Amino acid sequence: MAASSLPSPPLAAIHASHSGCWLRDLAGTRPVGKGEAIMAAADTPLLMLNAPLVASRLGYPDLSGLDLLELFAFIHPARFMVPTPKGLAQALELTEPASDDAVPELLQAAADALLAACEDPAWPEREGAWSALQSLVRLRWPWAGLLTPRIAQPQRAERWLFSRLPEWEEAPERPQPAQIVLQDDAITARLAELTGSGAEARPAQQAYARAAGGMFAPRGSQRQPHMVLAQAGTGTGKTFGYLAPASLWAEQSGGTVWVSTYTKALQRQLRRESRAAFPPERAAQAGRIGPPVVVRKGRENYLCLLNLEDALQGGFTGRPAIMAQLVARWAAYSQDGDMIGGDLPGWLGTLFRKRGITALTDQRGECVYAGCPHFRKCFIERAARASAGAELVIANHALVMINAARAREPAQRPTRIVFDEGHHVFEAADSTFAAALTGAETVELRRWVIGPEGNQRGRRRGLAARLADVASYDDEGARAIADAREAASALPGDGWLARVVEGAPFGPLEDLLAETRELVLARDESGGQEAGYGLETEAAQLGGSFIEVAGRAQEALEALRQPLMRLALRLEALIEDGPDWLDGPARARIEGARGAIGWRTDLIGGWIALLARLGGPGDPEFVDWLALERSEGREWDIGLHRRYLDPMKPFAEAVLAGAHGVMMTSATLSDGAETASGDWTSAVERSGAPHLGVRPQVFAAASPFDYARNAEVLIVTDVPKGDIPALANAYGRLIEASGGGALGLFTAIRRLRAVYGRIADRLARGGLPLFAQHVDPIDTGTLVDIFRDDPRASLLGTDALRDGVDVPGHSLRLVVMEQVPWPKPSILHRARRLAHAEKFGSGGQAHDDRIIRARLAQAFGRLIRTGTDKGHFVVLSSAFPSRLLTAFPPDTPVRRVTLDAALQSVAGSVSGAEGARAPQDQTDETRP
């Protein structure tokens, strides 16, 4: 990196961790107390790394200064960096600090390096920097004064971001894929090509790939897709196993394969690993237009250029306006505009405390499509069009289900689908096909129909503004818009929750929400009122007054649904017999509006159906309940909920019936107890196949890892349940015994925070940093990056870390669960438990056990990711039933031990010695 021609500014630097605070100024580096650190930061801007985290460590939320993360985001937009001193040093090729007291000096060196980069003629992200800096100067960004003398004004005026972004191009419609049958030897050969000539042949992977090839055979009957259920243990090589036949079929047929995941981490992994299977050169030779691999996500994941333009032109003020400028810098260099899990640093949004990132996406479905001035450069539209011509589309479960159910263009409907992380398809379908008539949902619907009200700011536009040309041309369409706006005024508006809580609801829907709240509070017996948890009660035995209020709400919703349906018909008529002004862009905009109206009409129809059954007998296909949503005792939503008793029924109709081939695969697809006996009943039931009368092909391959030598399950018997000090002591001592590298999993956020608060300082003083979800002001993806990057760090979290976290190697060598992950005793769980017992003639315990074993298997799967990984899986619960032990791989040693014995075993493994066994306080567990 080029040296700066300007002298380095005399910037003081501060670093704060759980082990202490250090300040470096002209007098050198010295430890300081929190009070002195806060006073120093108030006197003059200090260099720091991740200001919100430093503020959290100091207990001073208003802390501000010269945050090096903001400077890095400006100098190197769309470049990955782990936001730690070590990560910063690696990104800038500086010497890593050996201890906390060396960090302030690193921060000064990093500031020098970043500022010098601006003067380097080879700075790759120079374009647009000067223009962005002028805006940041006006916003009084702390770094602006230091950057101004270092970034020269370009000789030619820089193009604005929106003129620099490339436009997507329309592509011709693709023909149907050819009907082909993949040969086993061809699949094996393609797999060998992907794994490399020097790779050891893995028979299990080859058999898996051949099984996966069965989903690509030509379909023989309507609504009868070829289905493959494949369970493959960690290390089998699932990804290349299904990419081999998928790439072969896409190449020979000219079709598109969709691979669906549940986690963003697996999407990122697939993006990397799919390059070998789908090389651009081969796609170009075959005449394909566009990239062979495309990542698709929901609209809410992508930067909305119209929202960004509004933010840059005054829609955001203060700190959010600075964030918008940094996002604009990123947008010019982004690969695909993905703000959630893409190349936008996950830590950027958390630097600005408020949820400004989401305000720059299309959260409300308000897109005006071709009516947007940036439509031809839209990241979302580019991804959608590219996916129509791609060989492989990487998406998530929810998007695949929505596309299968709602896509208007045949090319957008997935017909060959691999559901990786297939054990999550059930819960994804459960959410996708649910109905929730809540205050938050109705407020958003009102905004979508009416647009801005009162003193609201922003670019929000209601139906009348989005379809002004239609209203001026078509009288019937104009009347439908006016009627919809009038009906939407009966929906809850801003401030609805306060009115409901104060007993002054306005309108039929707020009346319903008020009645719902009162009924939930009156009937709840969960004990959650004192604990601050959400409350619920079943929608049964409702009084006459509640039914009457629900009837008025139903009438109000029907009054809104009818004009929306009329408007949809008018738009359809316009498209079929268009006027002279209906050019291509206008047609596309109206098509988009028609799709959005259709979606909301279906949404309202679901709400109406939910209300209609409240006065009569329940529908056996659904589970209905009333809920008061709370977080830490604070109410944030109220509503009525409906879920399918078996969400795989609508999944089968929406996804499977139109598909030609479907594969569901996972390391935990089938229940461990059933797989051992060759029984696939649960996996088949949860695939949706029985609803179409399809008999899936099943395949199972055990993990090749030597769990008997490299892993051990320890069930600790002497940590009293509910004893937070004892639980914290156990976590702290286990992390110390392993020297960090621990992933702690909790079933309750409250206990996580309590344990973290008791042990974080103690561990930090021993050189063992501890991070936690729901405590540290850092997004989950970045927390995992930090954990992966530092072998001495440990991470505490909840369900989001139990699955989809891939940390191979020494950085993860201990997994600790606070207790058995019992299912939450909700109304929905109770209904499904009872239905399972009635269908299979077993007690409800069998249903619960299957859920628990799946959660244990997923958590255990975090521990051993490669053949050389070693570690311990510890459960701090004496009440661990032996019937659950089939969750673990068959050869895994399982022992019930005291905490002291567990510590000996963990410490012995870390030191390379055999853990000392104490016969008097441990037992080897025999599998049932």
N, C-alpha and C positions, 0 to 999 in steps of 0.2 A: 504494500500500500504506500502511495506517495506521501512524502513528508509535507506538512503544511508550511507555506511561506509566511504565515502569520504566527506570531507568538501564541503559545498556549495560554488560555485564560486561567487566572488563579482561582479555580473553582474548588471550593471545599466539598467533601464527599462524606456521606453518612451511610452506614450499613447497620441494620437491626435484625437480629434473629432472636429465637427463644433463649439463646445463651448469653445475650447481652447486646450492647450498642457500641459502635466505634465511630469516631469522628476524625477525619483527616483534614487539616488545614495547613497553613504555612509553618506551623510549629511541629508538624508531623502527625502521626496517628496515635490516638489515645482512647481508652475506654471512657464512656460517659454514661451517666444515668439517664433515665427516660425524660426527666424534667429538663435537664440541660440540653438534651437532644432536641426536644420540642422548642425550646427557646432559641436554639441556634437556627433551626429551620424557619422560625418566624422572623428572625432578623435578616436573613439573606437566603436567596434560593440555593439549595444544596443539591449536589449530584446524588442521585439515588437510583435504584433499580426496582421498578414496580412500586410506585408510590402507594397504591392502596394496601399492598402487603406490608410495607414499612409502617404505614399508618396503623394497621391492625396490630403489629408487633409493639408499637409505642402506645397504643390505646388513645390515639389522637386522630379522629376521623377527618378533621379538616386539614390535614397535612398536605402540602403541595411543594413542588420544587422542580428541578431539572431532571425529569424522568428519562433515563437512557432508553427505555423501551419505546417511548414516543419518538425519540430521535432516530432510533433504528428503523421504526416503521416508515419514517419520512425518507431516510437515506436509502434503505433497501426494502421497498415494498414488495410483498408477495414472496419474501424469502423466509425460510424456516429458521427459527431460533428457539431453543429452550430458555425460558426467561429466568435463568439463575445465573449467579456469577460464573459458574463453570460453563454454562451454555453460551453466555456472552463472550467469554474468553475463546471458546472454540470457534464461534462464528466469526470472530475478528482475528483469529490466529494469534492470540496473545497468551502469555503464560498463565495457567490456571492458578488461582490463589490456593495456598496450602492450608490456610485456616481463615476463620472469620475476620481476624484483625488485619488480614492482608487484602480484604475485599475493597475497602475505600481506595487504596492505591490502584487496584485494577479498574475501578470506576473512572478514575482520572485518566488512566491510559486509554480506556475505551472511548471516552469523550474525545480525546485527542485524535484517535484513529478515525472515528466517525466524521469529525469535523474536517480532517485532512482529506477524507474520501471525496468531499465536495470539490476540492481543487484538483483532483486527479483527472486529466483529460480522458482517461479510459473509464470513468464512472459510468456504468451501464444504465443506470436509472436517472440520467441527467434530464432527459426530456420531460418537460412539464414542471420541473422542480422550482424554477424561478417564478413562474406564474402562481403556483400554489403558495410559495413563500410570501408573495405580496399580500395574499389574502390572510395568511397566518400572522403577518405583521399587524394588519388592521385588527385582528382578533387578540392581539397581545399574547401570543403564544410565548412561553418563557424562552424557548430556543431560538426564536426569530432573530433577536439581536445578535446572537453569536453566529448565525448562519448568513445573515445579510452580506457581510463583507467577503464571504467565501464563495458565494454563488453569483457569478457574473450574469448580467442580463444578456440573453442571446442576441446575436446580430439580427435575426429574423424573429418576428413575433411568433410565439409558440401557439400551436393549435390547441383549442380547448379540448378537454377530454372527450366530449361527445362528437367531435369531428375526427378524432384520432381512432376511435374504435372501429374495427372492420364491420362491414355489413354481411349478414348472412344472405345466401342465395337460395332461390327456389330450385328444387330438384325435380326431375320427372318422376312420375309415379312408378313404383317398382312392380314387376310382374310377380305372380305367385311363386313361392319357392317350388323347386322341382321335387318330385317324390322319389326319394332314394332310400336305400337300405345300407347301413354302415356295416362293413365286414369287421370281424374281430381282429384279424391280423392287421388291417389298416389302422384300427384304433390303437393297437399295441405299438405299431410303428410310429404313429403321431406322438404317442406318449413318450417314447424313447427320444424322439426329436426334441421334445420340450424339456425333458429332464437332463439331456446332455449325454454325449457319448461316454463320458467318464463316470457317470452315475451308476451306482449299484442297482441292478434290477430288483424291484420289489414286487413279488407275486401278488400281494394283497392289493397294491395300487393298480396293477394291471387288471385284476379281476374286477375291481371297483370301476375302472374306466369302461370295461366291456359291459358291465351292468348298466352304467349310465348311458351307453349307446342305445339301449333298448327304448329310451324315451323318444328317439328320433325316427322310429319306424313309421311308415305311412298309416294314418288312422283308418280303421275299417268301418266304423259306424259313427253317426252323429252322437255327440254328448258322451263319447267313450274314448277319452284320451288314454294314451299309454302312460302308466304311472309307475314310477320306481321309488321305493322307500329304501334309502341306503344309510345304515348306521356305520360309521367308520371312526374308530378311535383316533385320538390325537396322534399325529405322526404318520398316519396312513398316506397322506398326500392327496387329500380330497380335491384341493383347488385344481392342480394339473390333471387329476383323475377325471373331473368332468369337463375341464376346458379342452382336453384332447378330443373327445368325440364332438363337443360343441363346435370347435374350430373346423373340424373335418366336415361336419354337416353344413355349416354356414358357407364354407368354400365351395362345396359341391352342389348345394341346392340354391344358393343365392339368397337364402333367408336370413332372419335375425333371431339370435338366441338372447333371452333375457336371463340374467342372473340376479336374484333378489337376495338381499341381506337384511338383517335386523339392526346391525350396528354400523356406525360410520367408520369405525376402525377397520372392519372387514372390507368396506367399500374402498378405502384407501389401499389396502393390501391387494385387492383384486385389480385395481387400476395398474399397480406396478407389475404384478405377475402375469397379467393378460397380454402384455406387450409381446412376449415371446410367442404366444399362441395365435395372435392376430397382428402380424407385422403389416405396416402400411404398404410396403412394396407389393406384397401378395394381393392385397385388396385393390391396389391401383392396376395391377396386371389383369385382374378380373373385371375391370371397368367400373369398380365401385367409386362413387363420388363422396368425398368427405372422409372423416376419420373412421377407422374400423371399430374403435372402441369408444363408447360415449357413456358418461355417468349422468344418470337422470335422478333428480330429486324433486320434491314438492316445490311449488312456487315460492313458498315462504323461506326457502333456503338461499335464494338468489338475490343479488343486488337488483333493486328496481331503479333503473336510470331516471325515471320521472321523479321518484321520491328523492333521489340524490340531488337532482337539479333543484328541487324545491328547497332542500336543506342548504345547498350552497348559495341560494339566492335569498336567504333570510328566514327560511323556515325553522332553522336551528339558530340558537343564540348561545353565547357563553361557551362553556366547555364542550357541549354537544356539537357546536359549529366547528371547533377544532377537530373533533373526531371525524366529522364529515369530510373535511379537507384531507385527512390522512386516508380515509376510505377511498376518496377520489384518486389519490396517488396510487393506491393498491389496484383500483379498477383498471388503470391504464396498463398494468403489467400482469393482471390475473390471467390464469389459464382458462377459466370458465365462469368467473363471477360468483362462485359458490362461497357464501359467507359463513356457512355453518358446516364446518368439517372440511372445507376446501383449503385453498392456499392463503386465505386471510388468517393472520395469526389469531389463534383462539383467545390470546390474552389481550388483544387490542380493545375489545369492547369493555372488558372489566376495568380498564384504566380510567374509564369515564363514569363509573359507578352506576349511572342510570342505564336503562335498557335501550340505548340509542341505536344499537346495531339492528334490532328487530324493526325499528321504525323506518329503516331504509330498505326493508323487504316488503313484498306484497302479502301482508298478513291477512288482509280483509277480503281478498278476492276482488279488488276494485279495478283491476286492469282494464284499460280501454282498448287494448289490442291495437289494431291499425290506426286508431285515433290518437295514439301516443306519438309524439314527434321522434321518439327514439326506437320505434317499433322495429325498424330494420336492423338495429344494432343490439336488440334486447338479448341478454344472456339466456333468458328462459326460452325464448323462441328459437334461438340458435341451437340449444340443446335438444329441444323437441324435434326440430327438423333434421338435425344430425342423426338422431336415434332412428328415424324412419329409414335411413340408408345404411345404418351401421351393421356390422356383423355381430357385435356383442353390445348389449345395453346392460349396464350395471345400475341397479335401482334398489329401492327398499321395499319391504313387504307391502306397506300401506299404499305406495304409489302404484305398484303392480296391480293391486286389487282395484284401486280407483280407475286406473286406465282400462282394465278389463271390463269394468262395469259401465264406464261413462264415455270412453273414447269414441268420438264421432267418425274418425277416419280409420279404416281397417288397418292401415300401416302402423297405427299407434297402439293396436291391441296386441298384447303378447300372446303368442300361441305355443312357443316352446320355452318353458320356464324351468330354471333350476332354483329352487328355494334353498339356499345355503342358510345355516342357522335355522334349519327347518323346525326345531323344537319351539320356535317363537311364532310360527304361522298362526296357531290357535289364538294367542293373545293379540296378534296384529289384526286378525279378522274380528275378534271381539270388540276392539276399538273402532275399526273401520265401519262396521255395520251397526253401531250403537246409535241410540237417539237420546239426546240430553236437552230437555227444555229448561234452560237455566237463565238466570238474569244476565250473565255475561254473554251468552249466545244471542239472546233477544236484543240486547243493546247493539251488538254488531250488526244484526239484521236491520234494525232501524236505521243505523248509519248508512248501510249499503243502499237502502231505498231512498232515504230523505237527503242524505248528504250533510254538510255542515249546518249547525243550528246555533243561534245566538252569537257568542263571541268566539266560537271555535275557529282555530287557524289550521292551515295546512291545505293540501291539494285535494282533500276528499271531495268527491263529486257524487251526487245521487243519480238516480235513474234519469231524471229530467235533463240533467246536464250531459250525461253520457249519451243519451239518445235524442238530443235536441233536434237533429235533422229529421229523424223519424217522426217526432211529434209534429214538426211543422209540415210534413208531407202527408201524414196519415191521421185523419181525425179520430178514427177508432183507437189507434195506437196512443194518441195523445190522451184520450179519455181513460184508457187503461192505466197510463202512467199517473195521471192525476188521482184516480181512485186508489192506486197502490200507495201513493204518498199519504193520502188521507187515512187509509187503513193502518199504515205503519205508525201513525202518530199515537195509536193505542198501545204500542209496545213500550217497554221500559226505556227511559232515557237516562242521561247522566244524572248521578245522584240518587239512583233508584234504591241502592242498598241502604243509604242513610234514611230515606223515607220509610222503607219497610221496617227497619229496626225501630224507628221512632213511632211506628203505628200510624203513619200518614201516607199509605200507598196511593198512587195516582194511576187510574186506568185498570182494566180487567186483568192484564197480565201481572201487574204489581200486586193487585189484590190476591191473585193466586199464589204468588211467591210469599206474601205475608202469611197466608193461611198455611202454606207448606212449612214455613219456619216455625210457626206456633205448634203445629202438629208434631213435628220432629222433636222439638224441645219437650213436649208433653209426654211423648211415648218412649223416648230413648232410655234404655236401661243398660247401656254399654259401660258406663262409668267414664266415658270420654269427655263429659261436660267439664269435670274438674281438671282433667289432664290437658284440655285444650285441643283434643283431636276432633276430626270431622265426625258428624253424627248422621245417623240414617234410621229410617223405619220403613217397613214394607208398605206398599200401596194397597192396603186391604182394610176392610171394615171402616171405611171412611164415612163420616157423618153427612147428613143432608146438606148442611151449609157449605161443606167443602165441595160436594158434588155440584151444587148450584154455582159456586164461584168458578169451578173448572168448566162448567158449561158456557159461562159468559166468555171465558178465555178462549174456548174452542170456537165460539162464534166470531171472535175478533180475529183469530188466525185464519178462519175460513174466508172472512171478508178481505184479507190480504192475499190469500192464495188465488182466489178467483180472478182478480185483475191481472195478476202475474201470468196466469195461464192464458188469458186473453191476449196479453202482450206477446207471449211466446208464439201464439198462432199468427199474430199480425207480422211478426218478424219473419216467420217461416214463409208467409205469403209474399213478403217483400223480396225475399231471396229467390223464390221461384219465378216471380214476375216483376223483376226489378225495374225501377225508374231509370231515367238517363243518368242521374247523378251517382248511381250505385256502381262505382268502379271497383276494382279489385280490393284496394285497401278498405273501402267502406263495407264491402261484402264481408271481408274478414272480421272487421269490427263487429258487425251485426251477428255474425256466426258466433263470435266469442261471447257477446251479450246474451244470445239465445242459450248457449251452454250454461252460463252462470245463472240465468233465470231458471232453467230446468233443474239445476242442482238445488237451488233454494226452494223451488216449488216442492221437490221431493222431501227436503228437510222439513218444511212446514207440514207436509202430509204426514210425515212420521210423528210430529208433535200432536197433530190432530188425532191420529190413531191412538196414541198414548192416552190422551185425555178422554177419548170416547169410551174406553173400557173401564174407567174408574168407577162408574156406577153399576157395573154388571160383573159377571163372572170373569175371572182372569183367563187370559189366553195361555194355554199350556206351553206354547212355543217360546214365550217370553218371560222375563223376570223384571218386574217393575218395582221401583222404590222411590222414596223421597229422601233428599239429602240436604244437609247444611254443611257446606265446605268451610273448614277452619284451618288456620295455620298458626301454631303457637298461641291458640286462644283467640285469634283475630278472625272474624267472619269475612269471607271474600266472595262467596257465591251461594246461591240457593237454587234448588231445582228438582225436577222430576226426571228419572232416568229409566231407560228401557234397554235391556240387552237380550239377545237371543240366548235361550238356554243352551243351544248348540250353535255357535256362530259359524261352524263349518257347513251348515246348510246353505246360508246365503253365499258363502265362499264357493261352494260347489257350483251353484247356479251362475255366479258372476265370473268365476275364474276357470274352474275345471271344465264346465260344459262347453265352452268355446275353444278350449285349448286342444292341441293335438298331442303334445307330450309334456309331462310334468315330472320333475324329480324333486323329492324332499330329502335333504341330507343333513346330518349333524353327527357329532360324537355322542350326543345324548338324545337321539331321536326316539328310541324306545326305552321303556322302563327297564332298569337293570334286572329286576327280579324276573321279568317276563323274557327278556333276551336270553338269559341263562338257560331257559327251558325251551327256547325257540318259539315262544308265544308272542305274536306281534299285534295282539288284539287292541291294545291302547293306541299304538302308533297308527294302525289302520283307521280306527275310529276318529282320531284327531287329524286325519288327512283329508276328510271330506269325501273319500272315495265311496263309502257305502251309500251316500245320498244319490249317486248316479249308477249304483250297481256295478261299479268298477272293482276288479280284483287286482290290486297292485302287485308288481314284482317286488320282492323284498331281498335285501342283501345286507350282510353284516360282516365286518372285519374288525378284529381286535387291534388295539394299539400295539405297535411293535416295541414299545418301551419296556425296559426291565424295571417294573414298579417294585418288585421284591427287593431289589438292591438299592434303588434310587429314591424311594418314597416311603413314608411311614405316616399312618394316621394315629394320632394320640388323642384319646378322649379323657380330658382332665376331670377328675371326680371330686375335687375338694374346693371348688370355687362356688360359694353359695349363690343361688339364684336371687337376683334383685339386690345384691350387695355391691353397690357401685364402687366403693373403695377397694374391695377385693377384686372386682373385675378390672379396674384400672391397674392395680398392682400386678395382676397376671399379665396384662398386655405389656406393661412397661418392662417387666422382667424377661418376658419372652423376646421382645425386640432387642433388649440388651444382650441376651444369650446368643441371638443370631447375628448380632452386629449390624442390625438394620435389615434391609431387603425383605420387609414384612408387609403383607397386605392384610389389613384388618377389616373384616366384614361384619356389619351390624344390621339388625332388623328394625332398629328404632333410631331416629336422628337424635333424640334427646339423650340416649345413652352414649351415642358416639361423641357428642359434644362434651358430656360429662367426663368421659375417659380421656379425651384429648386435653381438656383443661387441666387434668391432674398430672399428666405425664409428659407433655410437650417440652416444658422447660427442663425437666430432669434429663430427658433424652438428649436435648440439644447441648447441655453442658458436657455430655459424654461424646459429642461429635456425631450424634445420630439425629439428623433432621427429621421431623415428623410433619406431614401434611394431611389435610382432611377435607373431604367434601363437606359442604354446608357450614364450614368454618372459615377457611381461607378464601379470600376474594379472587378466586381463580377458577376458570371453567374446568369441567371434568377432563376433557381431552388434554389440556395443558398439564393438569395434575399428573396424569398418567405419563406424559412426556418427561416431566421432572423426575418422577419415580424411576422410570426406565433409565434415565441418564445418570443416576447417582446410586451406586450399589449400597451406600450406607443410609439412604433415605428409606422411610416407611410411609405408607399411605393408608388412611382409614376411610371407609366409604360404605355405601349401602348397595341396593340392588344393581345400580348402574355399573358397579365394579365387579359384580359376581359373574358377569358374562361379557364376552367381547373384548376383554383386556388381554392383550398378547404381549407379555414381557418375558421373553426367553432369556436364559443365561443366569448369571449370578445376581442380577438385580432383584429377582424374586425367588426367594428360597424358603419362605415361611408364609403360610396362609393361616390366619386365625379367625375362627367364627365364634361370636360371643355365645351363641346358643343354637339349638336345632331350629332351622328356618320353618317354623310351623306356618301354615296358611292363615291369613287374616280371617277371623270369623265374621265375614260380611254376609249380608242377605243374599248376594249373588252366589257366594261360595256355598252357603247352606243349601240353596236350591240345586246347584249342580251336584253337590255331595249326595243329596237325597235321590236325584235322578240316576246317578251312577249305581247307587245301592239297589234301586228298583230294577234297573236294566240287567245288572249282572248277578243279582241275588246275593250280594255281599254287603257287609256293613260299610258305613261311610268311611271307616278307617282306611280301607283299601284305596279310596279316592285320595285321601289326604297323604297317604304314604307315597303314592306315585308322584305327587307334586313335590314332596319333601326330598325324595330320592333324586328327582331331576335337579332340584336346586343344589343339593350336595354335590352331584356329579359335575354340574357346571362350575361350582366354586373350586372343586378339586382339579378340574381341568386347567385352572390358571397356573397351577404349580409346576407341572412338567410339560414343557413345550418342545423340547428337543431331546435327543437321545443322551445327551450329557448332563442335562439338568438334574439336580438333586434337591430334596427339600422335605419339609414336614407340613402336615395338615393337622391343625389343632382345633378341637372343638371344646369350648369351656362349658361343658354341660354334663353333669352326671346322669341326667335323665335322657340318655341317648339309647333308644330301643335297638336291640340287635337286629330286628327285622329290616332296619334301614341300611345295614352295612353293604347290601348288594349295590348300593350307589357307587361304590368304589371298584376299581378294576380288581379282578379276582385274586391276583397274587399280592396285592398290597398288604403289608403287615398292618394290623390294627391292634392297639393296646389301650387298655384302660389304666391310667396312671394318676398319681398325684402330681400337683404342679411342680414340685421339686424334681420328680423323676422326669417329667417332660422337659424341664430346663436342662437337666443333664444330657438328655438325648439330643436336644437342639444344639447346645453348646458343643457337644462332642462331635456332631456332624460338621459343624462349622470349622472346628479345629483340625478335622481330618481323622480324629480318633473315633472309635466306636463309642456310642453313648452307653454310659454305665447303666446296667439294669439292676434295679433293686427288687428282688423277688417278693419282698414283703409288702410292697405298695403298688404292684402292677400285675396285670393279667393279660395274656394274649387272648384276643377275642376270636372265637370260633364262628365262622359264618353259618347262618341258618341254611 
